[in-house]
């Protein structure tokens, strides 16, 4: 039901915004005499505007995972999308180099901006009406007073503003802590209370296996048109957030969601890797690699490339390519580079600071043992050492290592001195594999360029 409501929300507002954009455009075409209504360039502007808004809305997550009554988030995302839309249109006008009527363009921005403001204001008033109107409020009670029930009620308070929690039902009156909601009675009293007080839903946090009367309560609730919902406590088995899949009607519990476990997602990511890496190799490395190779040879003795065995997907070792930035030494496969490391050459310091030393890894991407984005590959020795420090460390090897990664663009790169630095890096790597989207890869690529230009204190 929640998914259906969310989809309705997305399509309704997406359609309304596009309708408003097109109405503003058509009205201006009709009212402005200086604009040729049938001119190809203005038809193109019309099409580009629609595409630009859809992209801007997608980039700023206007219609995705939005809470129907969370006006603050919705308004902020809409404002960001409007700014992004304006930038896209101005960029199109600049690149297309056609002399559009300035008044027409400005009035388009103003007219569409006003409609966005008005629709969001109406949305706010409607949301306020829903919150205050008893017609749309669901009255619920919770069976059981325990850690799980309190967590559930806290979630309702924060995220379900059209839900009214009446209280708990528990077989004890000895509650040693203050609760926002009262203990309304014993567990078996919940049905009579629900009938008398017109309760819409009952949430049970009590295990029916050890309290078989809960099934009778559920049957009695449904007989009286009251929804009865079971809230299983999976923390009895796994003390962390879990992910649930279904095979037919059989629930399958796993420790995390892995979007890249889906073959379609892996194909999509692989196509992105091939296209992006091919462009880097042909447009950049084709002329930059010979130049860097000559400079490396002139700067110090040794090979141009540094080839090292690194830990790949499923912890399978692979040969990782880099431009050589250190003087030839016997500790290259065991000792990580530190700040002011005497092994770094003068040219190597520049290559490491600008991430140019990593560019040969795009050949690894084309070969297939790396991805453009993913957890950074570590030396085999470090994988062995770090896996002893953190139990979660090996999870990062569920996906291919990347030329850049979520941890790196968030400042967790370079030398690891303390356990907390390793923990933060692994947390970001795991977050990436649990939340992968193609747009996230693109975002990380742009952030990598931004961080490189800005400068990273951990890049040495």
N, C-alpha and C positions, 0 to 999 in steps of 0.2 A: 504493500500500500504506500509506504514511504517513497519507494522508487517511482511509483506511478505519479505521485504528487510532485516529486522533483522534476520528472520529465514534463509534466503539464506546466510547471513553473518556467522551465527553460524555453519551451516552444512558445508559450504565451508571450513572454517578454521579448524573446528574439523576434517573433513576428511583429509585435507592436513597435519595437524600435526600428525595424526595417521599413515598416509601413510609414512611420513618422518621417524617417529620412527621405523616402521617396516622395511623400506628399510635399514636404518642404521644397524639394528639388523641382517638382512639377509646378508648384505655385509660383516660384521665382521665374521659371521659364515663361510662364504665361503673363506675368506682370511686367517683366523687364523687356522693354522694346529693343534695347541695344543688343539683345542676345538672339541669335538665329536658332529658332526652335528645332529645326531639322538638321542643324550642323553636326557633323560626325563627332567633332571633338567634345561637344556637350553630352552626346549620347555616351561616349567613352567615359567622360567624367561621372556620369550617372552610374555606369557599371562598376567603375573603380571604387566609387564611394561605398557601394553595397559590399564589395569584397573587403575593402579596408575596414569597415565597421565589424564585419564578421571576424576578421583576423584580430582586430584590436580587442574585441569582446572575448575571443578565445584565449589570447595571450594573457589577459588580465582576469581570467576565470570569472567572468560576469555571470554566465549561465550554468556553470559547472559546480556541483557540490555546494550549492547555495542553500542556506537555511531559509525557509520560506518567510519566517518572521524575524530574521536577523537583518534588520534594516541597515544598521551601521556598516556591516561588511558589504552589503549589496550597493549602498551609496558610494562607498570608497572605491570599490571596483569599477563602478560605472563612471566615476570621475576620471580614474586612471585610463579607462578605455577611451573616454572622450579626448583626453590629451594625446594618447597614442594615435587615435584616428586622425586628429589634426596634423600630427607630424607626418603620418603616411600620405595624406592628401597634399600637403606642402611639398613633400619629397617627390611625389608624382608630378606635380606642376613644374617643379624645377627640372626634373629629368626629361619630361615630355617636351618642354620648351615651347609651349603654345601660349599665346597671349590671351588667357582667359580674363573675362571681366572681373576686376578686383572686387567690385561691389557684389557681384554674383557669388564669388567664393566666400567673402566675408559674411554675407547674409545667410549662406548655407550653414556656416559654422554657428552663427548666432541662432538661427531658427532651429537647428537640430539640438543645440545646447539647451534652448528653452524647453523644447519638448521632452528632453531627457529629464530636466529638472522637474517639470510638471508631472510626468508619469511617476517619478520616484516619490514626489510629494503625495500623490494620490495613493501610491503603494503604502506609504507611511500611515496615512489616515485609515486605510483599509486594515492594515496590520493592527493598528490601535483599536479599531472596532472589533476585530477578532479576539483580541486579548481581553477586552472588557465585556464582550457579549457572552452571556451564559450559554447561548445557543451553540457556540462553537467550542466551549470548554468541555474537556473530558474530565470527569471525576474518577479518581482511581484510589484504591487502597492497596497496601502491600502486606502480604502474608509472610510473617517472620521478621524479627528484629535482629539483624546481624550485620557483619561487615559488608556482605554483598548487597543487602537491602538498602543500607545507608549510602553505598556508592551509587546504586540505581536511582535513589531519590535525588541525590546531588546532581546526577546527570539530567533528570527531569527538570530540576530547578534552573539549570544553566542553559538547556537546549530546547526545552519544550514548554514555551510560554503559554500555550493554550491548554495545558494540562494542570489540573488542580489535584494535589495530593492531600487526601483527608487524614491519613495516619497509618499506623501499623497494627497488626494483630499478632500477639505473641502470648504464649502460655506462662507469663510471669509479669509481675508488676514491679519487680526489683530491677529497675534500670539505673545503673550507677552513673549515668551521664545525662546531660541536658540534651534534649532533642527538639528540633523545630516543630516536629509533628508528634502528636501524642500516641500512646499505646491505647487503642480504642477498645480492646477486649481480648478474650482468648481466641485461639486460631479457629475453633469451630463456630465462633460467633460471627465470622466475617460474612457469611451468606445472608443471614437475617439483617445485618447492618446494611449490606449492599442493597437489599431489596427496599428497606425502609427509607434509605437516603438516596435512591436513584443513582447508584454507582455504575459507571460505564465499564470499568475494567478492573480486574483483580490480578496482581502480579505476585506469584508465589516463588519465594526464594528458599523454600523448604524441599528437601529431597523426598520425592514420593516413594522411593524404594524403601526408605526406613520409616516413612510415615504414610502408610497406604491409604489412610482416610482422606488424603489430599485429592485422590482420584474421585472420591465421592463428592467432595466440595466442588471440584471442577464440573462434574456432571450436573450438580444442583445449580451452579451458576449459569450454565448454558441453558438449562431448562427455563430459567428466569430471564433469558436474553441478556445475560451479563458475560462479557468476554473474560475468559480465564486464561492467563498466560504463565507458562513455566519459565523460570529463569535459572538454568543449570549453573552450578558453581564448578566450572572447569579448573579452578585453581586448586581443587583437591588433587588434580592430576598434574597440572602444569602451572607453576607459579609465575606466569607472565601472560602477556596478550597473545591470543592464539587466532588462527584463521580457520574458517570452516568451509569445506566444499561438500558437495553432495554427489554421490553416485547412485542414480535412481533416487530412492528414498533413504539411502544409508548415509548418515553424516560422517565425514572424514575430518578429523582434527589435525592440523599441522601447526608448527611453531610460528610460521610467518606466511604472508602472502608473497608470491614470487611471480610477478607479471611475465618475466622472461622464461618461465617454465612452459609457457604456451608457445607452440611451434610458430604460429602466425606472428607473434611478437618477436621471436628470434629471427625470423625471415626479414621482418621490417627493419630491425636493428642491423642485420648483416648487410642489407641493401644500402642503408645509410652509411655504414662503415666503408663499403666498397666505393660508392660514389664520392664521398668526402675525401677519402685517402687518395683516390685516383686524381682528383683535382689538385690536392696538395703536391703529389709527386710530379704531375705534369706541369703545373703552373708555377710551383715554387722550387721544389727540390731539383728540377731539371737544370736550373742555372745556378741555384744557391749551393748545392752540394759540391760541385767542382771548386767553387770559390773557397768554401770553408775547408775543403780537403787541402788545398794549396796552403792556406794560412796555418792549418794544424802542422803540416810538414815543415813549414818555415819556423814555427814557434818552438817545437820540441821534437826529439827523436821518438820514433815509435809509429804504430799503425794509425791510420785515419779513424778507423772505427774501433769502438770498444764493444766486444761481444761477450756477454755474460749469461750464464744459466740463471733463469728466474722462475719463480713459481707461477704456473698458469692455472687455467680452469681445472677444477678437480685435483688441484695440487700437482698437475703434470708439469715437469720442467720443460722450458723451451729456451731457445737462443734469442736473447733480447739485444737489439741493435741500438747503439748510441754513437754520437761523435765522441771521440776520446777527449776528455777534459783534464785528466790526471797524467802526471808523469808515470811511465811504466814502473810498477811496483808489485811486490809479492803479496800485499795485503788487500788488493783490489776486490777479492772475492770473500773477504771476511770482515773488513773494517769499513763502517759507513763514513761518509764524508762529513767532516765537522767544520764549524766556522773557523776561518783562517787556517784551513788545512794546508800544510806545506806541500802536499802532493799536487795541488791544483796549479795548472799553468796560468800564465797571464791571459791568454786567449780563452782558456777553459773557464776562467771566472766569468768572463763576459758571456760565453755560451750558456753557462748554467743560469746566470742571472736573467737572461732573456728566453730561457727554455729552448734555445735553438739546438742544444745538444740532444733533445728528445726527438727531433724531426725524423731521423731514420726509423723510428718505431712505426711510422706509417707503412713501411714495408712489412713489418710484423702484422699490421692490420690487414693488409692485402693478402698475406699468406694465410691468415685466419687464426693465429694464436694470440692475437690481441684485438681489442676494440678501440674505437676512438675515445669512448668514455667508459670508465670502469674503475675499480680499485687499482691503485698503482702496484705493479709487480715488485715484490721484494726478492732479495737474494735468498738462495736456498738455505743458507746458514741462518739468516734472520727469521725465515719462516719457521724453522725448527725451534729457534730460541723464543720467538714471540708466542708460539702456540702453547708453550709451557707457562707463559705469564698470564694469558687471558684465554679462558675456555671458549669464548666466542670468536676467537681470531680466525679459525679455519672457515667460518661461514662465508667470509669474503671470497673464497675460492669457488663458490657456487656459480659465479659468472666469470667471463673473461676479464683479465686485467686491461686497463685502459691507458692511453697516452696521457689523458688527464682524468680527473675524477672529482666527485662531490667534496671529498675531504680536502683536496688540494685547493679548490677555489674558496673554501671556507677557512683557510689559513693553517690547516693541519698537514704540513709537508715538511720535508727536510729531516734533520737529525732528531732522533728520539732519545731524550735524556731521562725522562721519568715515566712511570707507568701510566699516569693520567694522560700524557700526550698520546700514547699508544691507544688508550681506551677511547679517546675522542676520535681518533682517526678511524678506528674500527666501527664505532657507533655511526659515523657518517657513511662508511662503506656499506654497512648493513642497511641503513636507511635508504640508500640508493637502490640496492637490489630489491627492497620491499616496495619501492614507490616508482619504479622505472616507468617512464613514458618517453616517447620519441621527442616530445617538446622539452623534456628535462635534459636530454642529451644536447639539444641545440642551445639551451640556456647555459649549460655548463661550458660549452665551447666558447660562447660569447663572454662569459665571466672569466674564462682562462685568458682570453685576449686582453680583457680589461685589467685583470690583476697583473698581467705581464707588463702592460704599459704603465700602470700605476706604480708597480714595484712591490715585491714581496720580501719582507725582512727575513723570511725563512728560506729564501732561494740563495743558496751559496754552495 
